[in-house]
């Protein structure tokens, strides 16, 4: 505690006596200063004990003394020490009455006590208080260091809460509370999510004081050695932090930052291992993947999991839907009957470079990697090869795709850590993230809740587009990868933030044909028929539609059109003559039917 007026009065060598303001003797004293100015306020900072002898004051004028005392009080001066025996044998009654009227501390300083002795006493007390604070800070640092080494970050948070006589909470990079003390503080810390987000947007290191709940004063400190925040620490107290408490907070910030950075090399090794495991899974080496993974991912590779691919929702002209995009299953490798893994320049059929992976209960980090795409050659990655409908460049103001994917990965990692799930996530270049998560787990549920509810056409609001495979196992991982790519392609085409592959099998194929190239093909195929009908020589298009919808049944189709079946037979021969194609060919009938479903009659307004 800093010195107070009461402690100076109790100082046996000073012999000070209290003449007014007894109720305010607990006021801290920041310094002792002598001034005979009639208005010393411009030179005061607040908290000083002002020492005077009234050499220049009109100390016997009651009104002048009232103004003098009021100015000192408003300026935050701690108290007034009046030296007796220099200008006056006792404190003038006008000054004494003004001090008592304002309840302003007024101390009598005997002639044998020089003002310098009071200044030295205040200075010594301040130095002693600072020494105690530094000593307490070092002791707090030792205790916090011991807690960090033996019990981890949660113990550091608990010890810190005790030192500051308040509460503290630790947030991960995604802004989720991972530790809090006391237990009730977790709910209070969770309400500061918006403040943590704003802190995360500032370059690290950063701090902020925010309004808590009730009488709390909450201080937020960023964690991390780089410019990107890797976590945050919240400290809630009933008053501003003192010197010792400040030392403890700074020690906790350093230890928590060190705890995160200390395991960085281990996490990087885990990321490379995660990329290798995924590479093996996608190339059909499921047994080898299990062997390499060991117990790192818990039961993730032993139970059904979902494969998710996420990309930024950049704007650009959509690519045509290919047969692979709409096929329910991945294409099989010739002679094997198993799905072919995505091709890579290195021939491994999986992402290369570093990835990140989250073992059970362990947060992880994002790395980088490069990979080619199915059907591409050379070393082109997704950006060069033209991935699922994301051609072109992002418009001005589009968020950095690396940041969007990194934040998604951090959010999913935080969810996995919080629920004890295993997660394997591998960044695939700057604009693709591949995730393996337990089927039916919290990670998949969060993706569906956050992105699955986004209305069609509003996928840009999230900045991310996701494709989610059906539940699968290690043996069929390559097929799940293809499913996720197909779902991602459909999500872009339909303006959705997330599409599950299971939706493709239960929906209609027609929305997949909503493409300019498909419509151009259909228009060209049927143009001659529409031109024939425009001359008024028959209704070949309607007759063809009715005949195909009735599966070639002449009587049923003729009845629907209201014509004789021989008339319908004649019209179908004219269709064959005009198109130069045989309606006996099933492929021709299929193409004509899809063309009819895709195009609109040009005669329709």
C-alpha positions in Angstrom: 0.0 0.0 0.0 1.3 3.5 -0.7 1.7 5.9 2.2 -1.4 7.7 3.5 -2.1 10.7 5.6 -2.8 8.4 8.5 0.6 6.7 8.2 2.4 10.1 8.1 0.5 11.2 11.2 1.5 7.9 12.9 5.2 8.5 11.9 6.8 9.1 15.3 9.6 11.3 14.1 7.3 13.8 12.3 5.0 14.8 15.2 2.2 15.8 12.9 -1.2 16.5 14.4 -4.6 16.5 12.7 -6.6 19.7 12.8 -9.3 19.0 10.2 -10.5 16.3 7.8 -10.1 13.4 10.2 -12.5 11.2 8.0 -10.2 11.4 5.0 -6.9 10.3 6.6 -7.0 7.1 4.5 -6.2 9.2 1.4 -3.0 7.9 -0.4 -0.2 10.4 -0.7 1.7 10.3 -4.0 4.3 13.0 -3.0 4.9 15.9 -0.6 5.5 19.3 -2.1 6.1 22.8 -0.6 4.7 25.8 -2.3 3.8 29.3 -1.1 2.0 30.3 -4.3 -1.5 31.7 -3.8 -2.7 29.3 -6.5 -0.4 26.2 -6.7 -3.1 24.1 -8.5 -1.6 24.5 -12.0 1.5 22.7 -10.7 -0.3 19.9 -9.0 -1.1 16.4 -10.4 -3.3 15.2 -7.6 -2.5 13.1 -4.6 0.1 15.5 -3.1 0.5 16.6 0.5 0.9 20.4 0.0 3.2 22.0 2.6 2.8 25.8 3.3 3.7 28.5 5.9 1.2 31.0 4.5 3.9 33.6 3.7 2.0 34.9 0.7 -1.5 33.9 1.7 -4.2 36.1 3.1 -4.7 33.4 5.7 -7.0 35.5 7.9 -9.5 36.3 5.2 -12.3 33.7 5.5 -13.6 34.0 1.9 -10.1 33.8 0.5 -9.3 30.7 2.5 -12.6 29.1 1.4 -11.6 29.6 -2.2 -8.1 28.4 -1.6 -9.2 25.2 0.1 -11.9 24.5 -2.5 -9.3 24.8 -5.4 -7.0 22.4 -3.6 -9.8 19.9 -3.0 -11.1 20.0 -6.6 -7.5 19.5 -7.9 -7.2 16.2 -5.9 -4.6 17.4 -3.4 -4.4 14.8 -0.6 -4.1 17.3 2.2 -2.5 20.5 3.5 0.4 20.6 6.0 0.7 24.0 7.8 4.1 24.9 9.2 3.6 26.5 12.7 6.1 29.0 14.0 7.2 30.6 10.8 4.6 33.1 9.6 1.9 32.2 12.3 2.2 30.8 15.8 -0.8 28.6 15.1 -3.0 27.8 12.1 -5.2 30.9 11.4 -8.8 30.4 12.3 -10.0 31.4 8.8 -8.0 28.6 7.2 -8.9 26.1 9.9 -12.6 26.9 9.6 -12.4 26.6 5.7 -10.7 23.2 6.0 -13.3 21.9 8.6 -16.2 23.3 6.5 -14.9 21.3 3.4 -13.8 18.3 5.5 -10.4 18.8 3.9 -7.4 17.2 5.7 -5.3 19.8 7.5 -2.2 18.8 9.4 -0.2 21.0 11.8 3.6 20.7 11.3 5.7 21.7 14.3 8.6 24.1 13.8 11.1 21.4 14.7 9.9 19.2 11.8 11.4 20.5 8.5 9.3 20.1 5.3 12.3 18.1 3.9 11.8 15.5 6.6 8.2 15.0 5.5 9.3 14.7 1.8 11.9 12.1 2.8 9.4 10.2 4.8 6.9 10.1 1.9 9.7 9.1 -0.6 10.9 6.3 1.7 7.4 5.0 2.1 6.8 5.0 -1.6 10.1 3.2 -2.2 9.3 0.7 0.4 5.9 0.1 -1.2 7.4 -0.3 -4.6 10.0 -2.8 -3.2 7.2 -4.8 -1.6 5.3 -4.8 -4.9 8.4 -5.9 -6.8 9.1 -8.6 -4.2 5.5 -9.8 -4.3 5.7 -9.7 -8.1 8.7 -11.9 -8.2 7.1 -14.3 -5.7 4.0 -14.4 -7.9 6.2 -15.0 -11.0 7.8 -18.0 -9.2 4.4 -19.4 -8.2 2.9 -18.9 -11.6 6.0 -20.5 -13.3 5.8 -23.5 -11.0 2.1 -23.8 -11.8 2.8 -23.6 -15.6 5.5 -26.3 -15.4 3.6 -28.7 -13.3 -0.1 -28.2 -14.1 -0.4 -26.2 -17.3 -2.2 -23.0 -18.3 -5.4 -23.8 -16.3 -3.3 -23.7 -13.1 -1.8 -20.4 -14.1 -5.2 -18.9 -14.6 -6.3 -20.2 -11.2 -3.3 -18.8 -9.4 -3.6 -15.5 -11.1 -7.2 -15.1 -10.0 -6.1 -15.6 -6.4 -3.3 -13.0 -6.7 -5.5 -10.2 -8.1 -8.4 -11.1 -5.7 -10.8 -11.3 -8.6 -11.2 -13.7 -11.6 -9.3 -14.6 -14.7 -10.1 -16.5 -17.9 -8.1 -17.8 -20.9 -9.3 -17.7 -24.4 -8.0 -19.6 -27.4 -7.3 -18.0 -30.8 -10.9 -18.4 -31.9 -12.2 -16.5 -28.8 -13.6 -19.5 -26.9 -13.0 -19.7 -23.1 -10.7 -22.7 -22.4 -10.0 -22.1 -18.7 -11.5 -19.8 -16.0 -11.2 -19.3 -12.3 -13.3 -19.4 -10.2 -15.7 -21.7 -12.0 -18.4 -19.0 -12.1 -16.1 -16.8 -14.1 -16.5 -18.9 -17.2 -20.0 -17.5 -17.8 -18.9 -14.0 -17.2 -15.9 -14.4 -19.6 -18.1 -15.9 -22.3 -20.0 -12.6 -22.4 -16.9 -10.8 -23.5 -16.7 -12.6 -26.8 -17.2 -9.4 -28.9 -14.5 -7.6 -27.0 -12.1 -10.5 -27.6 -12.9 -10.4 -31.3 -12.2 -6.7 -31.5 -8.9 -7.3 -29.6 -8.0 -10.0 -32.1 -8.4 -7.6 -35.0 -5.6 -5.5 -33.6 -1.9 -6.4 -34.1 -0.4 -8.2 -31.2 0.6 -7.4 -28.5 -2.6 -5.5 -27.6 -4.6 -4.8 -24.4 -7.9 -3.2 -23.6 -9.9 -2.3 -20.5 -13.6 -3.1 -21.0 -16.7 -2.7 -18.9 -17.5 -5.9 -17.1 -20.7 -6.8 -15.3 -21.6 -5.2 -12.1 -18.6 -3.4 -10.5 -16.0 -5.4 -12.5 -13.1 -3.8 -14.2 -12.0 -6.2 -16.9 -8.6 -6.0 -18.6 -7.9 -8.0 -21.7 -4.4 -8.9 -22.8 -3.5 -10.6 -26.1 -1.2 -13.7 -26.1 1.4 -14.5 -28.8 4.8 -13.4 -30.0 3.8 -12.5 -33.6 1.4 -10.0 -35.0 -1.4 -12.5 -34.9 -3.1 -13.1 -31.6 -3.0 -16.7 -30.5 -5.1 -16.3 -27.4 -6.2 -13.8 -24.8 -6.2 -13.4 -21.1 -9.0 -11.6 -19.2 -8.6 -10.3 -15.6 -11.6 -9.0 -13.7 -11.1 -7.0 -10.5 -13.1 -4.6 -8.4 -10.5 -1.8 -8.8 -7.6 -0.8 -10.9 -4.6 -3.2 -10.7 -1.9 -2.3 -8.2 1.8 -2.6 -8.9 2.1 -6.2 -7.5 -1.0 -7.3 -9.3 0.3 -5.8 -12.6 3.5 -7.8 -12.2 1.5 -10.9 -11.7 -0.6 -10.2 -14.8 2.4 -9.5 -17.0 4.1 -12.7 -15.7 1.0 -14.7 -16.5 0.9 -13.2 -20.0 4.5 -14.2 -20.6 4.0 -17.7 -19.3 0.9 -18.4 -21.2 2.5 -17.0 -24.4 5.5 -19.2 -23.7 3.3 -22.2 -23.1 1.7 -21.8 -26.5 5.0 -21.1 -28.4 6.9 -23.8 -26.5 4.8 -26.5 -28.1 4.9 -24.9 -31.6 7.5 -27.3 -32.9 5.5 -30.2 -31.6 2.4 -28.9 -33.3 4.3 -28.4 -36.6 5.5 -32.0 -36.4 1.8 -33.0 -35.8 0.8 -31.0 -38.8 3.3 -32.8 -41.0 2.1 -36.1 -39.6 -1.5 -35.1 -40.3 -0.7 -34.3 -43.9 1.1 -37.6 -44.3 -1.9 -39.5 -42.7 -4.3 -37.8 -45.1 -2.1 -38.5 -48.1 -2.0 -42.2 -47.2 -5.8 -42.3 -46.7 -6.5 -40.7 -50.1 -4.1 -43.1 -51.8 -5.8 -46.1 -50.4 -3.2 -47.0 -47.7 -5.6 -47.1 -44.8 -3.6 -49.6 -42.8 -0.4 -47.6 -43.1 -2.3 -44.4 -42.2 -3.5 -46.1 -38.9 0.0 -47.3 -38.2 1.5 -43.8 -38.7 -1.3 -42.1 -36.7 -1.1 -44.4 -33.8 -3.2 -43.0 -30.9 -2.7 -39.4 -32.0 -6.3 -39.1 -33.3 -8.0 -41.3 -30.8 -10.8 -43.3 -32.5 -11.2 -40.9 -35.5 -9.9 -43.6 -38.0 -11.8 -46.4 -36.3 -15.3 -44.9 -36.5 -17.2 -43.3 -39.3 -16.0 -39.8 -40.1 -17.0 -37.0 -42.5 -14.6 -35.3 -44.9 -15.1 -31.6 -45.4 -13.6 -29.3 -48.0 -13.8 -25.6 -47.4 -12.8 -22.8 -49.8 -13.3 -19.0 -49.8 -16.6 -17.8 -51.5 -14.7 -15.7 -54.0 -16.8 -14.3 -56.9 -16.2 -15.2 -60.5 -17.9 -16.9 -63.4 -19.0 -20.4 -62.5 -17.4 -23.4 -64.2 -19.6 -25.9 -66.1 -20.9 -28.9 -64.1 -19.0 -31.9 -65.2 -20.1 -35.5 -65.2 -17.9 -36.0 -62.2 -19.6 -33.2 -60.3 -23.0 -34.8 -60.6 -22.0 -38.4 -60.2 -23.1 -39.9 -56.9 -19.8 -41.8 -56.5 -16.2 -41.2 -57.4 -14.9 -42.6 -60.7 -13.2 -46.0 -60.2 -9.6 -46.7 -61.2 -9.5 -49.0 -64.2 -9.4 -52.6 -63.1 -9.6 -51.9 -59.4 -13.2 -51.0 -58.6 -12.0 -48.5 -56.0 -12.3 -44.7 -56.2 -9.4 -43.0 -57.7 -7.7 -40.5 -55.4 -7.1 -36.9 -56.5 -4.1 -36.6 -58.7 -1.0 -34.8 -57.5 2.1 -33.6 -59.2 4.1 -35.8 -56.9 1.9 -38.8 -57.8 0.8 -39.5 -54.3 -2.8 -38.5 -54.8 -3.1 -36.4 -51.7 -2.2 -32.9 -50.4 1.5 -32.2 -50.0 3.3 -29.8 -47.7 2.3 -29.3 -44.1 -1.1 -29.6 -42.7 -2.5 -29.4 -39.2 -4.1 -32.0 -37.1 -5.8 -32.0 -33.7 -5.3 -35.0 -31.5 -7.8 -35.5 -28.8 -8.0 -32.5 -26.6 -4.9 -30.8 -28.2 -5.2 -27.6 -30.2 -3.3 -27.4 -33.5 -2.1 -24.9 -36.0 -2.5 -24.2 -39.7 0.3 -24.9 -42.1 0.6 -24.6 -45.9 0.8 -27.1 -48.8 0.4 -27.4 -52.5 -1.5 -29.9 -54.6 -2.8 -30.4 -58.1 -6.4 -31.4 -58.9 -8.1 -34.2 -60.6 -7.8 -33.9 -64.3 -5.0 -31.4 -64.2 -1.4 -31.8 -65.3 1.8 -30.2 -64.4 2.1 -28.4 -61.0 -1.0 -26.2 -61.1 -2.8 -26.0 -57.8 -6.5 -25.1 -57.4 -6.0 -21.5 -58.2 -4.4 -22.3 -61.6 -6.5 -25.3 -62.4 -9.9 -23.6 -61.9 -11.4 -25.3 -59.0 -15.1 -26.0 -58.3 -16.7 -22.9 -59.8 -14.3 -20.5 -58.3 -12.7 -19.0 -61.4 -11.5 -15.4 -61.5 -10.2 -13.2 -58.8 -11.8 -11.9 -55.7 -13.2 -8.4 -56.0 -11.8 -5.5 -54.0 -12.6 -5.7 -50.3 -12.9 -9.5 -50.3 -11.4 -10.9 -47.0 -8.0 -12.6 -47.2 -8.8 -16.3 -48.0 -6.0 -17.5 -45.9 -7.4 -15.6 -42.9 -10.9 -17.0 -43.5 -9.7 -20.6 -43.7 -7.4 -20.1 -40.7 -10.3 -18.7 -38.6 -12.5 -21.6 -39.7 -9.7 -24.1 -38.7 -9.2 -22.4 -35.4 -13.0 -22.5 -34.7 -13.3 -26.2 -35.5 -10.1 -26.9 -33.4 -11.6 -25.0 -30.4 -14.8 -27.0 -30.7 -12.9 -30.3 -30.9 -10.7 -29.4 -27.9 -13.7 -28.3 -25.9 -15.6 -31.5 -26.5 -12.7 -33.9 -26.5 -13.1 -34.9 -30.1 -10.4 -35.9 -32.5 -9.9 -33.7 -35.6 -7.6 -33.9 -38.6 -7.4 -30.7 -40.6 -5.0 -30.0 -43.5 -4.7 -26.7 -45.3 -4.4 -27.4 -49.0 -2.7 -24.3 -50.5 -3.9 -20.8 -49.5 -7.5 -21.4 -50.6 -8.6 -24.9 -49.5 -8.9 -26.6 -46.2 -9.5 -30.4 -45.8 -11.0 -31.6 -42.5 -11.7 -35.1 -41.2 -14.2 -35.0 -38.3 -16.2 -37.6 -36.4 -19.6 -38.4 -37.9 -22.3 -37.1 -35.5 -19.8 -35.1 -33.5 -19.8 -31.5 -32.3 -17.5 -30.3 -35.2 -19.8 -31.5 -37.9 -22.8 -30.3 -35.9 -21.3 -26.8 -35.7 -20.6 -26.7 -39.4 -24.2 -27.6 -40.2 -25.6 -25.2 -37.7 -23.5 -22.2 -38.7 -23.2 -22.7 -42.5 -26.1 -25.1 -43.3 -28.7 -22.5 -42.2 -27.4 -19.7 -44.5 -30.1 -18.9 -47.1 -29.3 -19.6 -50.8 -27.6 -16.8 -52.5 -26.1 -15.5 -49.2 -23.0 -17.7 -49.1 -20.9 -14.6 -49.5 -22.1 -13.5 -46.0 -19.9 -16.2 -44.5 -17.0 -15.8 -46.8 -16.7 -19.6 -46.9 -18.2 -22.4 -49.1 -18.1 -26.0 -47.8 -18.8 -29.4 -49.2 -19.4 -32.3 -46.8 -19.1 -36.0 -47.7 -21.3 -38.8 -46.5 -20.2 -40.8 -43.5 -17.3 -43.0 -44.5 -14.3 -45.0 -43.2 -10.5 -45.0 -43.9 -10.9 -47.5 -46.8 -13.2 -45.2 -48.7 -11.5 -41.9 -47.9 -10.7 -41.2 -51.5 -14.3 -41.6 -52.5 -15.3 -39.3 -49.6 -12.9 -36.7 -50.9 -14.6 -36.8 -54.3 -18.0 -36.6 -52.7 -16.9 -33.4 -50.8 -15.6 -31.9 -54.0 -18.9 -32.6 -55.8 -20.9 -31.2 -52.9 -18.6 -28.1 -52.9 -19.2 -27.6 -56.6 -23.0 -27.9 -56.1 -22.8 -25.4 -53.2 -21.2 -22.8 -55.4 -23.7 -23.4 -58.2 -26.7 -23.2 -56.0 -25.4 -20.2 -54.0 -25.2 -22.2 -50.8 -22.7 -21.9 -48.0 -22.7 -25.7 -47.3 -24.0 -28.7 -49.2 -23.9 -32.3 -48.0 -23.2 -35.0 -50.5 -26.2 -36.9 -49.2 -28.5 -34.1 -50.6 -27.4 -34.8 -54.1 -28.8 -38.4 -54.1 -32.2 -37.3 -52.7 -32.6 -34.2 -54.9 -33.1 -33.7 -58.6 -30.4 -33.6 -61.2 -32.1 -30.8 -63.0 -30.7 -28.0 -60.8 -27.2 -29.2 -61.7 -28.0 -28.4 -65.4 -28.6 -24.7 -64.7 -25.6 -23.7 -66.7 -25.2 -21.6 -69.8 -23.2 -24.3 -71.6 -25.9 -26.9 -71.0 -28.7 -24.5 -72.0 -26.8 -23.6 -75.2 -26.5 -27.2 -76.1 -30.2 -27.8 -75.5 -31.2 -24.8 -77.5 -29.1 -25.9 -80.4 -30.5 -29.4 -80.3 -34.2 -28.3 -80.3 -33.9 -25.1 -82.5 -34.9 -26.8 -85.7 -38.1 -28.2 -84.1 -39.0 -24.9 -82.6 -38.5 -23.2 -86.0 -40.7 -25.9 -87.7 -43.5 -25.3 -85.2 -43.2 -21.5 -85.6 -44.4 -22.0 -89.3 -47.7 -23.4 -88.0 -47.1 -26.8 -89.7 -47.5 -28.8 -86.5 -46.6 -29.0 -82.9 -43.6 -31.3 -82.9 -42.1 -30.1 -79.6 -45.2 -30.7 -77.6 -45.8 -34.0 -79.3 -42.1 -35.0 -78.5 -42.5 -34.0 -74.9 -45.8 -36.0 -74.5 -44.4 -39.1 -76.2 -41.2 -39.1 -74.1 -43.1 -38.4 -70.9 -45.3 -41.5 -71.7 -42.3 -43.7 -72.3 -43.1 -44.0 -76.0 -46.6 -45.3 -75.4 -48.5 -44.2 -78.5 -52.1 -44.4 -77.3 -51.4 -42.7 -74.0 -49.4 -39.9 -75.6 -51.9 -39.4 -78.4 -54.8 -39.2 -75.9 -52.9 -36.5 -73.9 -52.4 -34.5 -77.1 -56.0 -35.1 -78.3 -54.8 -36.5 -81.7 -55.0 -39.9 -83.4 -52.0 -42.3 -82.7 -51.2 -42.3 -86.5 -50.9 -38.5 -86.4 -48.5 -38.9 -83.5 -46.4 -41.5 -85.3 -46.2 -39.2 -88.3 -45.0 -36.3 -86.1 -42.3 -38.5 -84.5 -41.0 -39.5 -88.0 -40.8 -35.8 -88.8 -38.8 -35.2 -85.6 -36.3 -37.9 -86.7 -36.1 -36.4 -90.2 -35.5 -32.9 -88.9 -33.0 -33.8 -86.2 -31.3 -36.6 -88.2 -31.5 -38.9 -85.1 -33.3 -42.1 -84.3 -35.8 -42.1 -81.5 -35.0 -45.8 -81.1 -31.7 -44.8 -79.5 -32.0 -44.5 -75.7 -29.2 -42.0 -75.6 -31.0 -39.8 -78.1 -34.2 -40.0 -76.1 -32.4 -39.1 -72.9 -30.7 -36.1 -74.5 -33.9 -34.8 -75.9 -35.8 -35.2 -72.6 -33.1 -33.3 -70.7 -33.0 -30.7 -73.4 -36.8 -30.2 -73.1 -36.5 -30.0 -69.3 -33.6 -27.4 -69.6 -35.0 -25.0 -72.2 -38.1 -22.9 -72.4 -40.3 -22.5 -75.5 -38.9 -19.4 -77.3 -42.4 -18.5 -78.2 -43.3 -18.0 -74.6 -43.1 -14.3 -73.5 
